[in-house]
Amino acid sequence: MNNVKLKLLKYNSITEYYLEDYCTQIKLSNNINQIASELSFTIPYATFSDNLLPIKIEMGDHITLVYTHIEIDTTIFFGIVTDTKLKGKAQTLEVTCYDYTWWVCKCNITNNFNNISVGDALKYIYTTMGAVYEDPSIELEDNANIMIGTHLVKDKPASKVIYAIYNYITKTKKNVYYYMHATNDGATISVTECDKYFSGLTIKPASTDLNGEIEGNLIDYQVDNSMQNMVTEVDFFKTTGEQYTNIGTDGILQIQTGRYGSIIENVEVDDNDTTGQLALAEGQKILNEKGKPQTDITVTCFGDLAYKVGYGVVAEIPNTDYYDICMYIIGSEWTWNKDGSFISKLELSQSKYTNNTDWLDIETKTEALNDVYSGSNGNSDSASSDLVNEIIAELKKYLGLAYVYGGKSPADGGMDCSGYIAYVYNQFSSQLEITSNDGELTSCTYYMMNEGKDVTSDFPNNLRPCDLIFPAQEQGGHVVAYIGNGQIIEEPSSGEVCRVVTMSDDSRFNSAYKVIRVIPDSAWSSSSSNSNSSTGTNSGLASSQLIEFIKGYEKFVSPAADDGYGTITIGYGETLQSRVEQGTCTEDEATEWLQDDVNTVAAQIKSALDQANVSLPQNQFDCLVDIGFNNNINDLIGGLTWESIINGEDKNTITGHILNWNHANGQVSPGLTKRCAARVMMFFDGSYDSDH
């Protein structure tokens, strides 16, 4: 064979053998849904012939494929023999090999991914599998810092867990898709953002130019359209077999049944899924994936190594809708034949594509239910009232739902921006202050922007969760919901899906055309008296929960005693000389002292925040107060922790700064280390845990 070398190294020897001259065909395949590259080759095989292959190929033997072009050797595969098929009548041996990432594909994993970033989750999986990997943050950049929430996975394929993580990025970030693969060494796992790179090639039919030179590379093509695998209706049933009628129309979701008829798939509603939200998400996922005919586009071209999976190409396929458009490669099959020809067979996609494995597909059902009901998507929101929490949880239920222009409910197969907001908010209309004639939001942005209280002046620093933002860049033509912590949730535009966006990462949110508020002030004020609620606009004073949190860590001391670091304290960490000299105190007296001291710090922090024109929810305000109370407040205000919060930096950065307040007298304190970890939970989740 021309320009290709196939080298074999026996598993139990250091002797190398070259096989290319024995092969009738060598084929190297890659696919966006498969991490490992697959190499296959066929050779004539006869047990007693001296003229044929002189060695026995066995599982575990090492295989290398090298391609030579312009006298430059490029290793394009390095792996191991995993399968052999000896055919007696044909007297051929078919050999299949995979690169060394194959082990990741074959291993299962069990782990509780609890409030961990995308990057750290991927590194954990790779390390657990013993895989060599490139730092995913190099290609993912800031997307590596996205928090994935809590997901309990038990004995599931590691590859599916990895796909679920990347699919989560696709759901939460605009138009971003990734392809996992091995590098040329065959052993290192890497990731490529799809359609970020261009092959530099145009696929078009062969022709002769004015100089008699042959142009073009297209040998053949095939476009297949089929509705064989479509689903246009999802019916929901209880575990007893009865119809579950609380979803859709009497327990049925449909899409395009008028054109394609009813092609039905059933979803069982788990007994623990008391409101059917997990089942609804599963049903919507089925319709999103299968609710339209499948189109497969395959082209056969003269071979070129630039045809890489995930890379873009220009297609000029005659007599089709795919002429002079950009497409990208989702599968490639490079074939070298005995006659010396090199052929590339490619699967193309006009739209961006990703593996559809979702957390719902792999995590245990109990954890999935908890995730749906908590509204968790890996990002903490700053909602304080029960009403706001319920609306945000409802908004997040539709993450991943396709944008459909004019769509006003999930039954339409998707929703547009205003249809989505109106659909969710109108479920709570009786509790909202909507000024339209019928008391509901209109699913048209130009009407909707006048159906609530104008709070545009609160943009961006004094927004409240569930405020509706109309970005200035869209001139009122788009609406999103603010969900706290500098994030919005939206149905973006055609070809995209419902997602969460960090405002600082998107120039659309540099300014607002208008902001309206439909959450009544009473919802916030009533929640501030609820001892179970810790977030929301801060009062400028420490919450009662913070006082109890501090008491849990400081512990009551009477009579006065050394705190273990050379400082005499009394009560709950009180160091004021006059009170220490008192010698003893009651718990009520110590609590009163603590409140005075903590609120003195709170007043300083409130003043500094006002000067910075920043408003924090109560739980985040309390976190700063606790750090300031436990340390020198002058070290806090203006320091790294302070600046990271004021500037709205990512969760990992803020977490790292908070955790650094764990030193006493220049040494790491185990007690302060636990307290700092609890502060992180306070800041991001609103939980006040002093049980240590």
C-alpha positions as CSV (number, residue, x, y, z in Angstrom):
1,M,0.0,0.0,0.0
2,N,1.2,3.5,-0.8
3,N,1.9,6.1,1.9
4,V,0.9,4.0,4.8
5,K,2.8,1.8,7.3
6,L,1.1,-0.7,9.6
7,K,3.4,-1.8,12.4
8,L,2.8,-4.6,14.9
9,L,4.6,-5.1,18.2
10,K,3.9,-8.4,19.9
11,Y,2.6,-8.2,23.5
12,N,5.5,-10.5,24.6
13,S,8.3,-9.3,22.3
14,I,10.2,-6.3,21.2
15,T,10.4,-7.3,17.6
16,E,8.5,-5.1,15.1
17,Y,6.6,-6.4,12.1
18,Y,5.3,-4.4,9.1
19,L,1.9,-5.6,7.9
20,E,0.8,-3.1,5.2
21,D,1.9,-5.3,2.3
22,Y,-0.1,-8.2,3.5
23,C,-3.4,-6.2,3.9
24,T,-6.1,-6.0,1.4
25,Q,-7.6,-3.0,3.2
26,I,-6.9,-0.8,6.2
27,K,-9.7,1.3,7.7
28,L,-9.5,4.0,10.5
29,S,-12.8,5.2,11.9
30,N,-13.7,8.1,14.3
31,N,-17.1,9.3,15.4
32,I,-18.4,12.2,17.6
33,N,-20.2,9.6,19.8
34,Q,-17.1,7.5,20.3
35,I,-14.0,8.5,22.3
36,A,-11.7,5.8,21.0
37,S,-10.5,5.5,17.4
38,E,-11.2,2.1,15.7
39,L,-8.7,0.6,13.3
40,S,-9.5,-2.5,11.3
41,F,-7.6,-4.4,8.6
42,T,-8.0,-7.6,6.6
43,I,-5.2,-9.9,5.6
44,P,-5.1,-13.3,3.7
45,Y,-4.5,-16.0,6.2
46,A,-3.4,-19.6,5.7
47,T,-2.1,-21.8,8.5
48,F,0.5,-23.7,6.4
49,S,1.6,-21.1,3.8
50,D,5.1,-19.7,4.0
51,N,4.2,-17.0,1.5
52,L,1.7,-15.3,3.8
53,L,1.8,-13.7,7.2
54,P,4.8,-15.1,9.1
55,I,3.4,-14.3,12.6
56,K,0.3,-14.9,14.6
57,I,-1.8,-11.7,15.5
58,E,-3.2,-12.0,19.0
59,M,-5.3,-9.9,21.3
60,G,-3.1,-7.5,23.3
61,D,-0.6,-7.0,20.4
62,H,0.3,-3.3,19.8
63,I,-0.5,-1.7,16.5
64,T,0.7,1.6,15.0
65,L,-0.5,3.3,11.8
66,V,1.7,5.8,10.1
67,Y,0.8,8.0,7.1
68,T,3.4,9.5,4.9
69,H,2.8,12.6,2.9
70,I,5.5,14.7,1.2
71,E,8.1,12.5,2.9
72,I,6.7,13.4,6.3
73,D,5.6,10.6,8.6
74,T,2.6,11.2,10.8
75,T,1.4,8.7,13.4
76,I,-2.4,8.6,13.1
77,F,-3.2,5.6,15.3
78,F,-1.6,3.9,18.2
79,G,-3.5,1.1,20.0
80,I,-4.0,-2.5,20.8
81,V,-5.7,-5.5,19.1
82,T,-9.0,-6.2,20.8
83,D,-10.8,-8.5,18.4
84,T,-9.8,-11.0,15.7
85,K,-12.0,-12.9,13.3
86,L,-10.6,-15.9,11.3
87,K,-12.7,-17.0,8.4
88,G,-11.9,-20.5,7.2
89,K,-13.5,-20.6,3.8
90,A,-12.4,-17.1,2.8
91,Q,-9.0,-17.7,4.5
92,T,-8.9,-14.1,5.8
93,L,-8.2,-12.7,9.2
94,E,-10.1,-9.6,10.2
95,V,-8.5,-7.6,13.0
96,T,-10.0,-4.8,15.0
97,C,-8.0,-2.5,17.2
98,Y,-8.8,0.5,19.5
99,D,-6.5,3.2,20.8
100,Y,-5.7,3.2,24.5
101,T,-8.7,5.4,25.5
102,W,-10.7,2.3,24.9
103,W,-10.4,1.4,28.6
104,V,-12.2,4.6,29.6
105,C,-15.0,3.5,27.3
106,K,-15.2,0.1,28.9
107,C,-15.0,1.0,32.6
108,N,-17.9,1.8,34.9
109,I,-17.8,4.4,37.6
110,T,-19.7,5.1,40.9
111,N,-19.5,8.5,42.5
112,N,-21.6,11.3,44.1
113,F,-20.7,14.4,42.1
114,N,-21.6,17.0,44.7
115,N,-21.3,20.7,43.8
116,I,-18.2,20.2,41.7
117,S,-17.0,22.0,38.6
118,V,-17.0,20.6,35.1
119,G,-13.2,20.6,35.0
120,D,-12.8,18.9,38.4
121,A,-15.4,16.3,37.6
122,L,-13.6,15.4,34.3
123,K,-10.3,15.2,36.1
124,Y,-11.8,12.9,38.8
125,I,-13.1,10.5,36.2
126,Y,-9.9,10.4,34.2
127,T,-7.8,9.9,37.3
128,T,-10.1,7.2,38.7
129,M,-9.9,5.3,35.3
130,G,-6.1,5.7,35.3
131,A,-6.3,7.6,32.0
132,V,-3.8,10.1,30.7
133,Y,-5.5,13.3,29.7
134,E,-4.9,16.9,28.6
135,D,-6.1,19.5,31.0
136,P,-9.7,20.0,29.8
137,S,-9.6,23.7,30.9
138,I,-7.3,24.4,28.0
139,E,-10.1,23.9,25.4
140,L,-13.0,24.5,27.7
141,E,-11.6,27.8,29.1
142,D,-14.2,29.4,31.5
143,N,-16.6,26.6,30.8
144,A,-14.4,24.3,32.9
145,N,-15.6,26.3,35.9
146,I,-19.3,25.6,35.4
147,M,-20.8,23.9,38.5
148,I,-22.7,20.7,37.6
149,G,-24.8,20.4,40.8
150,T,-25.2,17.1,42.7
151,H,-25.6,13.8,40.8
152,L,-25.3,10.3,42.2
153,V,-24.0,7.9,39.6
154,K,-23.9,4.2,40.4
155,D,-22.0,1.6,38.2
156,K,-22.5,3.6,34.9
157,P,-20.1,3.7,32.0
158,A,-17.5,6.4,32.5
159,S,-17.9,7.5,28.9
160,K,-21.6,8.2,29.4
161,V,-20.8,10.2,32.6
162,I,-18.3,12.3,30.6
163,Y,-20.8,12.8,27.8
164,A,-23.4,14.0,30.4
165,I,-21.0,16.5,31.7
166,Y,-20.2,17.9,28.2
167,N,-23.9,17.9,27.3
168,Y,-24.6,19.9,30.5
169,I,-22.2,22.6,29.1
170,T,-24.2,22.6,25.9
171,K,-27.4,23.1,27.8
172,T,-26.1,26.0,29.9
173,K,-23.8,27.8,27.4
174,K,-24.7,29.2,24.0
175,N,-24.1,27.0,21.0
176,V,-21.1,25.1,22.5
177,Y,-20.5,21.5,21.6
178,Y,-17.5,19.2,22.3
179,Y,-16.0,16.1,20.8
180,M,-13.8,13.8,22.9
181,H,-11.0,11.8,21.3
182,A,-7.4,10.6,21.8
183,T,-4.4,12.6,20.6
184,N,-2.1,11.0,18.1
185,D,-0.2,9.1,20.8
186,G,-3.4,7.0,21.1
187,A,-3.3,7.2,24.9
188,T,-4.1,10.8,25.9
189,I,-7.7,11.9,26.1
190,S,-8.3,15.3,24.6
191,V,-11.4,17.4,23.8
192,T,-12.1,19.6,20.8
193,E,-14.8,22.3,20.5
194,C,-16.9,21.3,17.5
195,D,-17.0,23.7,14.5
196,K,-14.3,25.9,16.2
197,Y,-11.8,24.7,13.6
198,F,-12.0,24.6,9.8
199,S,-10.5,21.9,7.7
200,G,-9.7,24.3,4.9
201,L,-11.4,22.0,2.4
202,T,-14.5,22.3,0.1
203,I,-16.3,19.1,-0.8
204,K,-17.4,19.4,-4.4
205,P,-17.6,17.2,-7.6
206,A,-14.5,16.7,-9.6
207,S,-14.1,18.9,-12.7
208,T,-11.4,20.2,-15.0
209,D,-10.4,23.9,-14.9
210,L,-9.2,26.1,-17.8
211,N,-5.7,24.8,-17.4
212,G,-6.7,21.2,-17.6
213,E,-6.2,20.7,-13.9
214,I,-8.6,18.5,-12.0
215,E,-10.5,20.2,-9.2
216,G,-12.9,18.8,-6.7
217,N,-12.8,15.7,-4.4
218,L,-16.3,14.4,-4.3
219,I,-16.7,10.8,-5.5
220,D,-20.2,10.0,-4.3
221,Y,-22.9,11.1,-1.8
222,Q,-26.0,9.9,-0.2
223,V,-28.8,11.8,1.7
224,D,-31.1,9.6,3.7
225,N,-34.4,11.0,5.2
226,S,-36.4,8.8,7.5
227,M,-39.2,9.0,10.1
228,Q,-38.7,5.4,11.1
229,N,-37.2,6.4,14.5
230,M,-39.5,9.4,15.2
231,V,-41.6,9.8,18.3
232,T,-44.5,12.3,18.1
233,E,-46.4,11.5,21.2
234,V,-45.4,10.6,24.8
235,D,-48.0,9.0,27.1
236,F,-47.4,9.0,30.9
237,F,-48.4,6.1,33.1
238,K,-48.3,5.4,36.8
239,T,-46.3,2.3,38.1
240,T,-49.7,0.6,38.4
241,G,-50.3,0.9,34.6
242,E,-53.0,3.6,35.0
243,Q,-52.7,6.8,32.8
244,Y,-51.0,9.7,34.7
245,T,-53.1,12.7,33.7
246,N,-51.3,15.6,35.4
247,I,-48.8,16.1,32.6
248,G,-49.7,17.7,29.2
249,T,-53.2,17.1,28.0
250,D,-54.6,14.3,30.1
251,G,-51.2,12.7,30.4
252,I,-50.1,13.1,26.8
253,L,-47.5,15.3,25.1
254,Q,-47.6,15.6,21.3
255,I,-45.6,17.2,18.5
256,Q,-46.5,17.4,14.7
257,T,-49.0,14.5,14.9
258,G,-51.1,16.2,12.2
259,R,-48.3,15.6,9.6
260,Y,-46.6,12.5,10.9
261,G,-49.3,10.7,12.8
262,S,-49.1,9.4,16.4
263,I,-45.9,7.5,17.0
264,I,-46.1,6.8,20.7
265,E,-43.5,6.2,23.4
266,N,-44.5,5.6,27.1
267,V,-42.9,7.1,30.2
268,E,-43.5,5.7,33.6
269,V,-44.0,8.2,36.5
270,D,-42.0,7.0,39.5
271,D,-44.0,6.9,42.8
272,N,-41.6,9.3,44.4
273,D,-42.0,11.8,41.5
274,T,-45.1,13.2,43.2
275,T,-45.6,16.1,40.8
276,G,-44.4,14.3,37.7
277,Q,-41.6,16.8,37.0
278,L,-38.9,14.2,36.4
279,A,-41.2,12.3,34.0
280,L,-42.1,15.5,32.2
281,A,-38.4,16.3,31.7
282,E,-37.9,12.8,30.3
283,G,-40.8,13.1,28.0
284,Q,-39.7,16.5,26.7
285,K,-36.2,15.1,26.1
286,I,-37.7,12.3,24.0
287,L,-39.7,14.7,21.8
288,N,-36.7,17.1,21.5
289,E,-34.5,14.2,20.2
290,K,-37.0,12.2,18.2
291,G,-39.7,14.7,17.2
292,K,-38.6,15.2,13.7
293,P,-37.4,13.1,10.8
294,Q,-33.8,12.0,10.8
295,T,-31.5,13.1,8.0
296,D,-28.2,11.4,7.4
297,I,-25.7,12.9,4.9
298,T,-22.7,10.8,3.8
299,V,-20.1,11.8,1.3
300,T,-17.2,9.8,-0.2
301,C,-14.1,11.8,-1.2
302,F,-10.5,11.4,-2.1
303,G,-8.6,10.9,1.1
304,D,-7.3,13.7,3.2
305,L,-6.1,13.8,6.9
306,A,-7.7,17.3,7.2
307,Y,-11.1,15.6,7.4
308,K,-11.2,15.5,11.2
309,V,-14.3,14.9,13.3
310,G,-15.6,18.1,14.8
311,Y,-14.0,20.2,12.0
312,G,-15.9,22.4,9.6
313,V,-16.0,21.9,5.8
314,V,-17.8,23.7,3.0
315,A,-20.2,21.4,1.1
316,E,-21.2,21.8,-2.5
317,I,-23.3,18.7,-3.0
318,P,-25.2,18.9,-6.3
319,N,-28.9,18.6,-6.6
320,T,-29.4,18.9,-2.8
321,D,-30.2,21.5,-0.2
322,Y,-26.6,21.2,0.9
323,Y,-24.8,23.4,-1.7
324,D,-22.4,26.1,-0.7
325,I,-23.0,25.8,3.0
326,C,-20.8,25.2,6.0
327,M,-21.2,21.8,7.6
328,Y,-19.2,19.9,10.1
329,I,-17.9,16.3,10.3
330,I,-19.5,14.0,12.9
331,G,-18.0,10.8,11.6
332,S,-15.0,9.8,9.4
333,E,-13.8,6.6,7.9
334,W,-10.4,6.7,6.2
335,T,-9.7,3.7,4.0
336,W,-6.5,2.6,2.3
337,N,-6.9,-0.1,-0.4
338,K,-4.6,-2.6,-2.0
339,D,-4.6,-0.6,-5.2
340,G,-3.0,2.3,-3.4
341,S,-6.1,4.5,-3.2
342,F,-6.9,6.5,-0.1
343,I,-10.7,7.3,0.4
344,S,-12.4,9.4,3.1
345,K,-16.1,8.6,3.8
346,L,-17.6,11.3,6.0
347,E,-20.9,11.8,7.9
348,L,-21.8,15.5,7.8
349,S,-24.2,17.6,9.9
350,Q,-25.5,21.1,9.0
351,S,-26.3,21.9,12.6
352,K,-24.1,21.5,15.6
353,Y,-24.5,18.1,17.2
354,T,-23.6,16.5,20.5
355,N,-24.0,13.2,22.2
356,N,-27.4,13.4,23.9
357,T,-26.5,11.5,27.1
358,D,-28.1,13.4,30.0
359,W,-27.8,13.2,33.8
360,L,-31.4,11.9,33.7
361,D,-30.1,8.9,31.7
362,I,-27.4,7.8,34.2
363,E,-28.0,9.1,37.7
364,T,-30.0,7.2,40.3
365,K,-33.7,8.2,40.2
366,T,-33.8,9.5,43.8
367,E,-31.0,12.0,43.1
368,A,-32.6,13.0,39.8
369,L,-35.8,13.8,41.6
370,N,-34.0,15.8,44.2
371,D,-32.3,17.8,41.5
372,V,-35.6,18.6,39.7
373,Y,-37.4,19.6,42.9
374,S,-34.5,21.7,44.2
375,G,-34.2,23.4,40.9
376,S,-30.5,22.7,41.0
377,N,-28.4,23.3,37.9
378,G,-25.1,23.7,39.5
379,N,-25.6,27.5,40.0
380,S,-26.7,29.0,43.3
381,D,-29.5,31.5,43.0
382,S,-30.2,34.3,45.4
383,A,-33.9,33.9,45.8
384,S,-35.3,34.4,49.2
385,S,-39.1,33.9,49.1
386,D,-40.9,30.6,48.6
387,L,-42.7,32.1,45.6
388,V,-39.4,33.1,43.9
389,N,-37.8,29.7,44.6
390,E,-40.9,28.0,43.1
391,I,-40.7,30.2,39.9
392,I,-37.0,29.6,39.5
393,A,-37.4,25.9,40.0
394,E,-40.2,25.9,37.3
395,L,-38.0,27.9,34.9
396,K,-35.1,25.4,35.3
397,K,-37.3,22.5,34.5
398,Y,-37.1,23.4,30.8
399,L,-33.3,23.6,30.5
400,G,-32.5,21.9,27.2
401,L,-35.9,22.4,25.7
402,A,-35.6,23.6,22.1
403,Y,-36.4,27.1,21.0
404,V,-39.4,27.1,18.7
405,Y,-40.6,30.4,17.2
406,G,-44.1,31.1,18.3
407,G,-44.0,28.2,20.8
408,K,-46.1,29.0,23.9
409,S,-45.9,25.7,25.8
410,P,-43.7,22.6,25.9
411,A,-46.5,20.8,24.0
412,D,-45.5,22.9,21.0
413,G,-42.2,21.0,21.0
414,G,-40.4,24.1,22.4
415,M,-41.0,27.7,23.2
416,D,-39.7,31.1,22.1
417,C,-38.4,33.7,24.6
418,S,-41.6,35.4,25.6
419,G,-43.7,32.2,25.3
420,Y,-41.4,30.5,27.8
421,I,-41.5,33.4,30.3
422,A,-45.3,33.8,30.0
423,Y,-45.8,30.0,30.3
424,V,-43.9,29.8,33.5
425,Y,-44.9,33.1,35.2
426,N,-48.6,32.7,34.4
427,Q,-48.7,29.5,36.4
428,F,-48.2,31.9,39.4
429,S,-50.2,34.8,38.1
430,S,-52.6,35.0,41.1
431,Q,-49.6,35.7,43.3
432,L,-47.9,38.2,41.0
433,E,-48.3,41.9,40.3
434,I,-49.0,41.7,36.6
435,T,-50.7,44.9,35.2
436,S,-52.3,43.5,32.0
437,N,-56.1,43.4,31.7
438,D,-56.3,39.7,32.4
439,G,-53.6,39.6,35.0
440,E,-51.3,37.4,32.9
441,L,-48.1,38.1,31.0
442,T,-48.6,38.4,27.2
443,S,-46.3,36.1,25.1
444,C,-45.0,39.1,23.1
445,T,-42.1,41.1,24.5
446,Y,-43.4,44.5,23.3
447,Y,-46.5,44.0,25.4
448,M,-44.9,42.1,28.2
449,M,-42.4,44.9,29.0
450,N,-45.3,47.1,30.1
451,E,-47.0,44.5,32.3
452,G,-45.0,44.9,35.4
453,K,-43.3,47.5,37.6
454,D,-40.5,49.4,35.8
455,V,-37.2,48.8,37.7
456,T,-34.8,49.5,34.9
457,S,-32.8,51.7,37.3
458,D,-32.0,48.6,39.4
459,F,-29.9,47.2,36.5
460,P,-27.5,45.6,37.0
461,N,-26.5,45.9,40.7
462,N,-29.8,45.8,42.4
463,L,-31.7,43.2,40.4
464,R,-33.9,40.8,42.2
465,P,-34.4,37.1,41.2
466,C,-37.3,36.8,38.8
467,D,-36.9,40.3,37.4
468,L,-37.5,40.2,33.7
469,I,-34.8,41.8,31.6
470,F,-35.2,43.1,28.0
471,P,-31.6,43.5,26.7
472,A,-30.8,46.9,25.1
473,Q,-29.0,45.1,22.2
474,E,-32.4,43.5,21.2
475,Q,-34.3,46.7,21.4
476,G,-37.1,45.0,23.4
477,G,-37.3,42.0,21.1
478,H,-36.0,39.5,23.6
479,V,-36.7,38.8,27.3
480,V,-34.9,36.7,29.9
481,A,-35.5,36.0,33.6
482,Y,-32.8,37.0,36.2
483,I,-32.2,34.0,38.6
484,G,-29.6,35.6,40.9
485,N,-25.9,35.5,41.3
486,G,-25.4,37.4,38.0
487,Q,-27.2,34.7,35.9
488,I,-30.2,34.7,33.7
489,I,-32.2,31.9,32.1
490,E,-33.6,32.1,28.6
491,E,-34.9,30.5,25.5
492,P,-32.4,32.1,23.2
493,S,-33.0,31.8,19.4
494,S,-33.6,29.3,16.6
495,G,-31.4,26.2,16.7
496,E,-30.6,26.6,20.4
497,V,-32.1,25.4,23.7
498,C,-33.2,26.8,27.0
499,R,-30.0,27.6,29.0
500,V,-28.5,29.5,31.9
501,V,-26.1,32.4,31.0
502,T,-23.7,34.3,33.2
503,M,-24.4,38.0,32.4
504,S,-20.7,39.0,32.7
505,D,-19.9,36.5,30.0
506,D,-22.4,38.0,27.5
507,S,-22.2,41.5,26.0
508,R,-25.9,41.5,25.5
509,F,-26.2,42.3,29.2
510,N,-23.9,45.4,29.2
511,S,-27.1,47.4,29.3
512,A,-30.9,46.9,29.5
513,Y,-33.6,48.3,27.3
514,K,-36.0,47.7,30.2
515,V,-36.4,45.7,33.4
516,I,-39.8,44.9,35.0
517,R,-40.6,43.3,38.3
518,V,-43.8,41.3,38.9
519,I,-42.8,39.8,42.3
520,P,-44.7,41.7,45.0
521,D,-42.7,43.3,47.7
522,S,-44.7,41.4,50.2
523,A,-43.2,38.2,49.0
524,W,-39.8,39.4,50.0
525,S,-40.8,41.0,53.3
526,S,-42.8,37.9,54.4
527,S,-39.9,35.7,53.6
528,S,-37.4,37.8,55.6
529,S,-39.2,36.8,58.8
530,N,-39.0,33.1,57.9
531,S,-36.3,31.5,59.9
532,N,-35.7,28.9,57.2
533,S,-34.9,31.5,54.6
534,S,-31.5,33.0,54.5
535,T,-31.1,34.7,51.1
536,G,-32.6,37.9,49.6
537,T,-31.7,41.5,49.9
538,N,-29.7,42.0,53.1
539,S,-31.0,44.0,56.0
540,G,-27.6,45.6,56.8
541,L,-27.6,43.6,60.1
542,A,-26.5,40.0,60.8
543,S,-29.3,37.5,60.5
544,S,-30.4,35.5,63.5
545,Q,-29.1,32.4,61.6
546,L,-25.6,33.9,61.4
547,I,-25.7,34.5,65.2
548,E,-26.6,30.9,65.8
549,F,-23.9,29.8,63.2
550,I,-21.3,31.8,65.1
551,K,-22.4,30.4,68.5
552,G,-22.0,26.9,67.1
553,Y,-18.3,27.6,66.2
554,E,-17.3,29.8,69.1
555,K,-19.0,27.7,71.8
556,F,-20.1,29.3,75.1
557,V,-17.2,29.8,77.6
558,S,-17.6,30.9,81.2
559,P,-15.6,31.6,83.2
560,A,-13.1,33.3,80.8
561,A,-10.4,31.0,79.4
562,D,-7.6,30.8,76.8
563,D,-9.0,30.0,73.3
564,G,-6.1,27.8,72.5
565,Y,-4.2,30.4,70.6
566,G,-3.1,32.6,73.5
567,T,-6.2,34.9,73.6
568,I,-8.5,35.0,76.7
569,T,-12.1,34.9,75.7
570,I,-15.5,34.8,77.4
571,G,-19.0,34.0,76.2
572,Y,-19.0,33.4,72.4
573,G,-15.5,34.5,71.5
574,E,-15.7,37.9,73.3
575,T,-12.3,39.5,73.8
576,L,-13.3,43.0,75.0
577,Q,-11.1,43.5,78.1
578,S,-13.9,44.9,80.4
579,R,-16.1,41.9,79.6
580,V,-13.2,39.4,80.0
581,E,-12.4,40.9,83.4
582,Q,-16.0,40.3,84.4
583,G,-14.9,36.7,84.8
584,T,-18.2,34.9,84.2
585,C,-21.5,35.6,82.2
586,T,-24.8,34.0,81.3
587,E,-25.6,32.6,77.9
588,D,-28.2,35.3,77.3
589,E,-25.7,38.0,78.3
590,A,-23.1,36.4,76.0
591,T,-25.6,36.3,73.1
592,E,-26.3,40.0,73.5
593,W,-22.6,40.8,73.5
594,L,-22.2,38.7,70.3
595,Q,-25.1,40.5,68.5
596,D,-23.6,43.9,69.4
597,D,-20.1,42.9,68.2
598,V,-21.3,41.2,65.0
599,N,-23.6,44.1,64.0
600,T,-20.7,46.5,64.5
601,V,-18.9,44.6,61.8
602,A,-22.0,44.3,59.7
603,A,-22.4,48.1,59.7
604,Q,-18.8,48.5,58.4
605,I,-19.4,45.9,55.7
606,K,-22.7,47.5,54.7
607,S,-21.1,50.9,54.4
608,A,-18.3,49.5,52.2
609,L,-20.7,47.7,50.0
610,D,-22.8,50.8,49.6
611,Q,-19.7,52.8,48.5
612,A,-19.0,50.1,45.9
613,N,-22.7,50.3,44.8
614,V,-23.1,46.6,45.4
615,S,-26.1,44.8,47.1
616,L,-25.7,41.2,48.3
617,P,-28.3,38.8,49.4
618,Q,-28.5,38.1,53.1
619,N,-26.6,34.8,53.1
620,Q,-23.6,36.3,51.2
621,F,-23.7,39.4,53.4
622,D,-23.6,37.1,56.4
623,C,-20.7,35.2,55.1
624,L,-18.6,38.5,54.8
625,V,-19.8,39.5,58.3
626,D,-18.6,36.2,59.7
627,I,-15.2,36.6,58.1
628,G,-14.9,40.2,59.2
629,F,-16.0,39.3,62.8
630,N,-13.5,36.4,63.0
631,N,-10.6,38.3,61.5
632,N,-9.3,41.8,61.1
633,I,-12.1,43.5,59.1
634,N,-9.5,45.8,57.4
635,D,-7.9,42.7,55.9
636,L,-11.2,41.7,54.5
637,I,-12.5,44.9,52.9
638,G,-10.5,45.6,49.8
639,G,-8.7,42.2,49.9
640,L,-8.8,39.4,47.4
641,T,-12.0,37.8,48.9
642,W,-13.7,41.2,48.8
643,E,-12.7,42.0,45.3
644,S,-13.6,38.6,43.9
645,I,-17.2,39.0,45.3
646,I,-17.6,42.7,44.3
647,N,-16.4,41.9,40.8
648,G,-18.7,38.9,40.4
649,E,-15.9,36.4,39.7
650,D,-16.6,32.7,39.2
651,K,-17.6,30.3,41.9
652,N,-14.2,28.5,42.1
653,T,-12.3,31.8,42.6
654,I,-14.6,33.0,45.3
655,T,-14.6,29.6,47.0
656,G,-10.8,29.5,47.0
657,H,-10.5,33.0,48.7
658,I,-13.1,32.1,51.4
659,L,-11.3,28.8,52.2
660,N,-8.0,30.8,52.7
661,W,-9.4,32.3,56.0
662,N,-8.4,29.2,57.9
663,H,-5.3,30.4,59.7
664,A,-4.7,31.3,63.3
665,N,-1.4,32.7,64.4
666,G,0.0,31.9,61.0
667,Q,-1.0,28.2,61.2
668,V,-3.8,26.2,59.6
669,S,-6.5,25.6,62.1
670,P,-8.7,22.5,61.6
671,G,-11.6,24.2,63.3
672,L,-11.3,27.3,61.0
673,T,-10.9,25.0,58.0
674,K,-14.3,23.5,58.8
675,R,-15.8,26.9,59.4
676,C,-14.5,28.2,56.1
677,A,-16.1,25.2,54.3
678,A,-19.4,26.1,56.0
679,R,-19.0,29.7,54.9
680,V,-18.8,28.5,51.3
681,M,-22.1,26.6,51.7
682,M,-23.6,29.7,53.4
683,F,-22.4,32.0,50.5
684,F,-23.6,29.8,47.6
685,D,-26.4,27.7,49.0
686,G,-27.8,29.8,51.9
687,S,-27.2,26.9,54.4
688,Y,-25.9,27.8,57.9
689,D,-24.2,24.6,59.1
690,S,-22.3,24.8,62.4
691,D,-22.8,21.2,63.3
692,H,-19.2,20.0,63.5
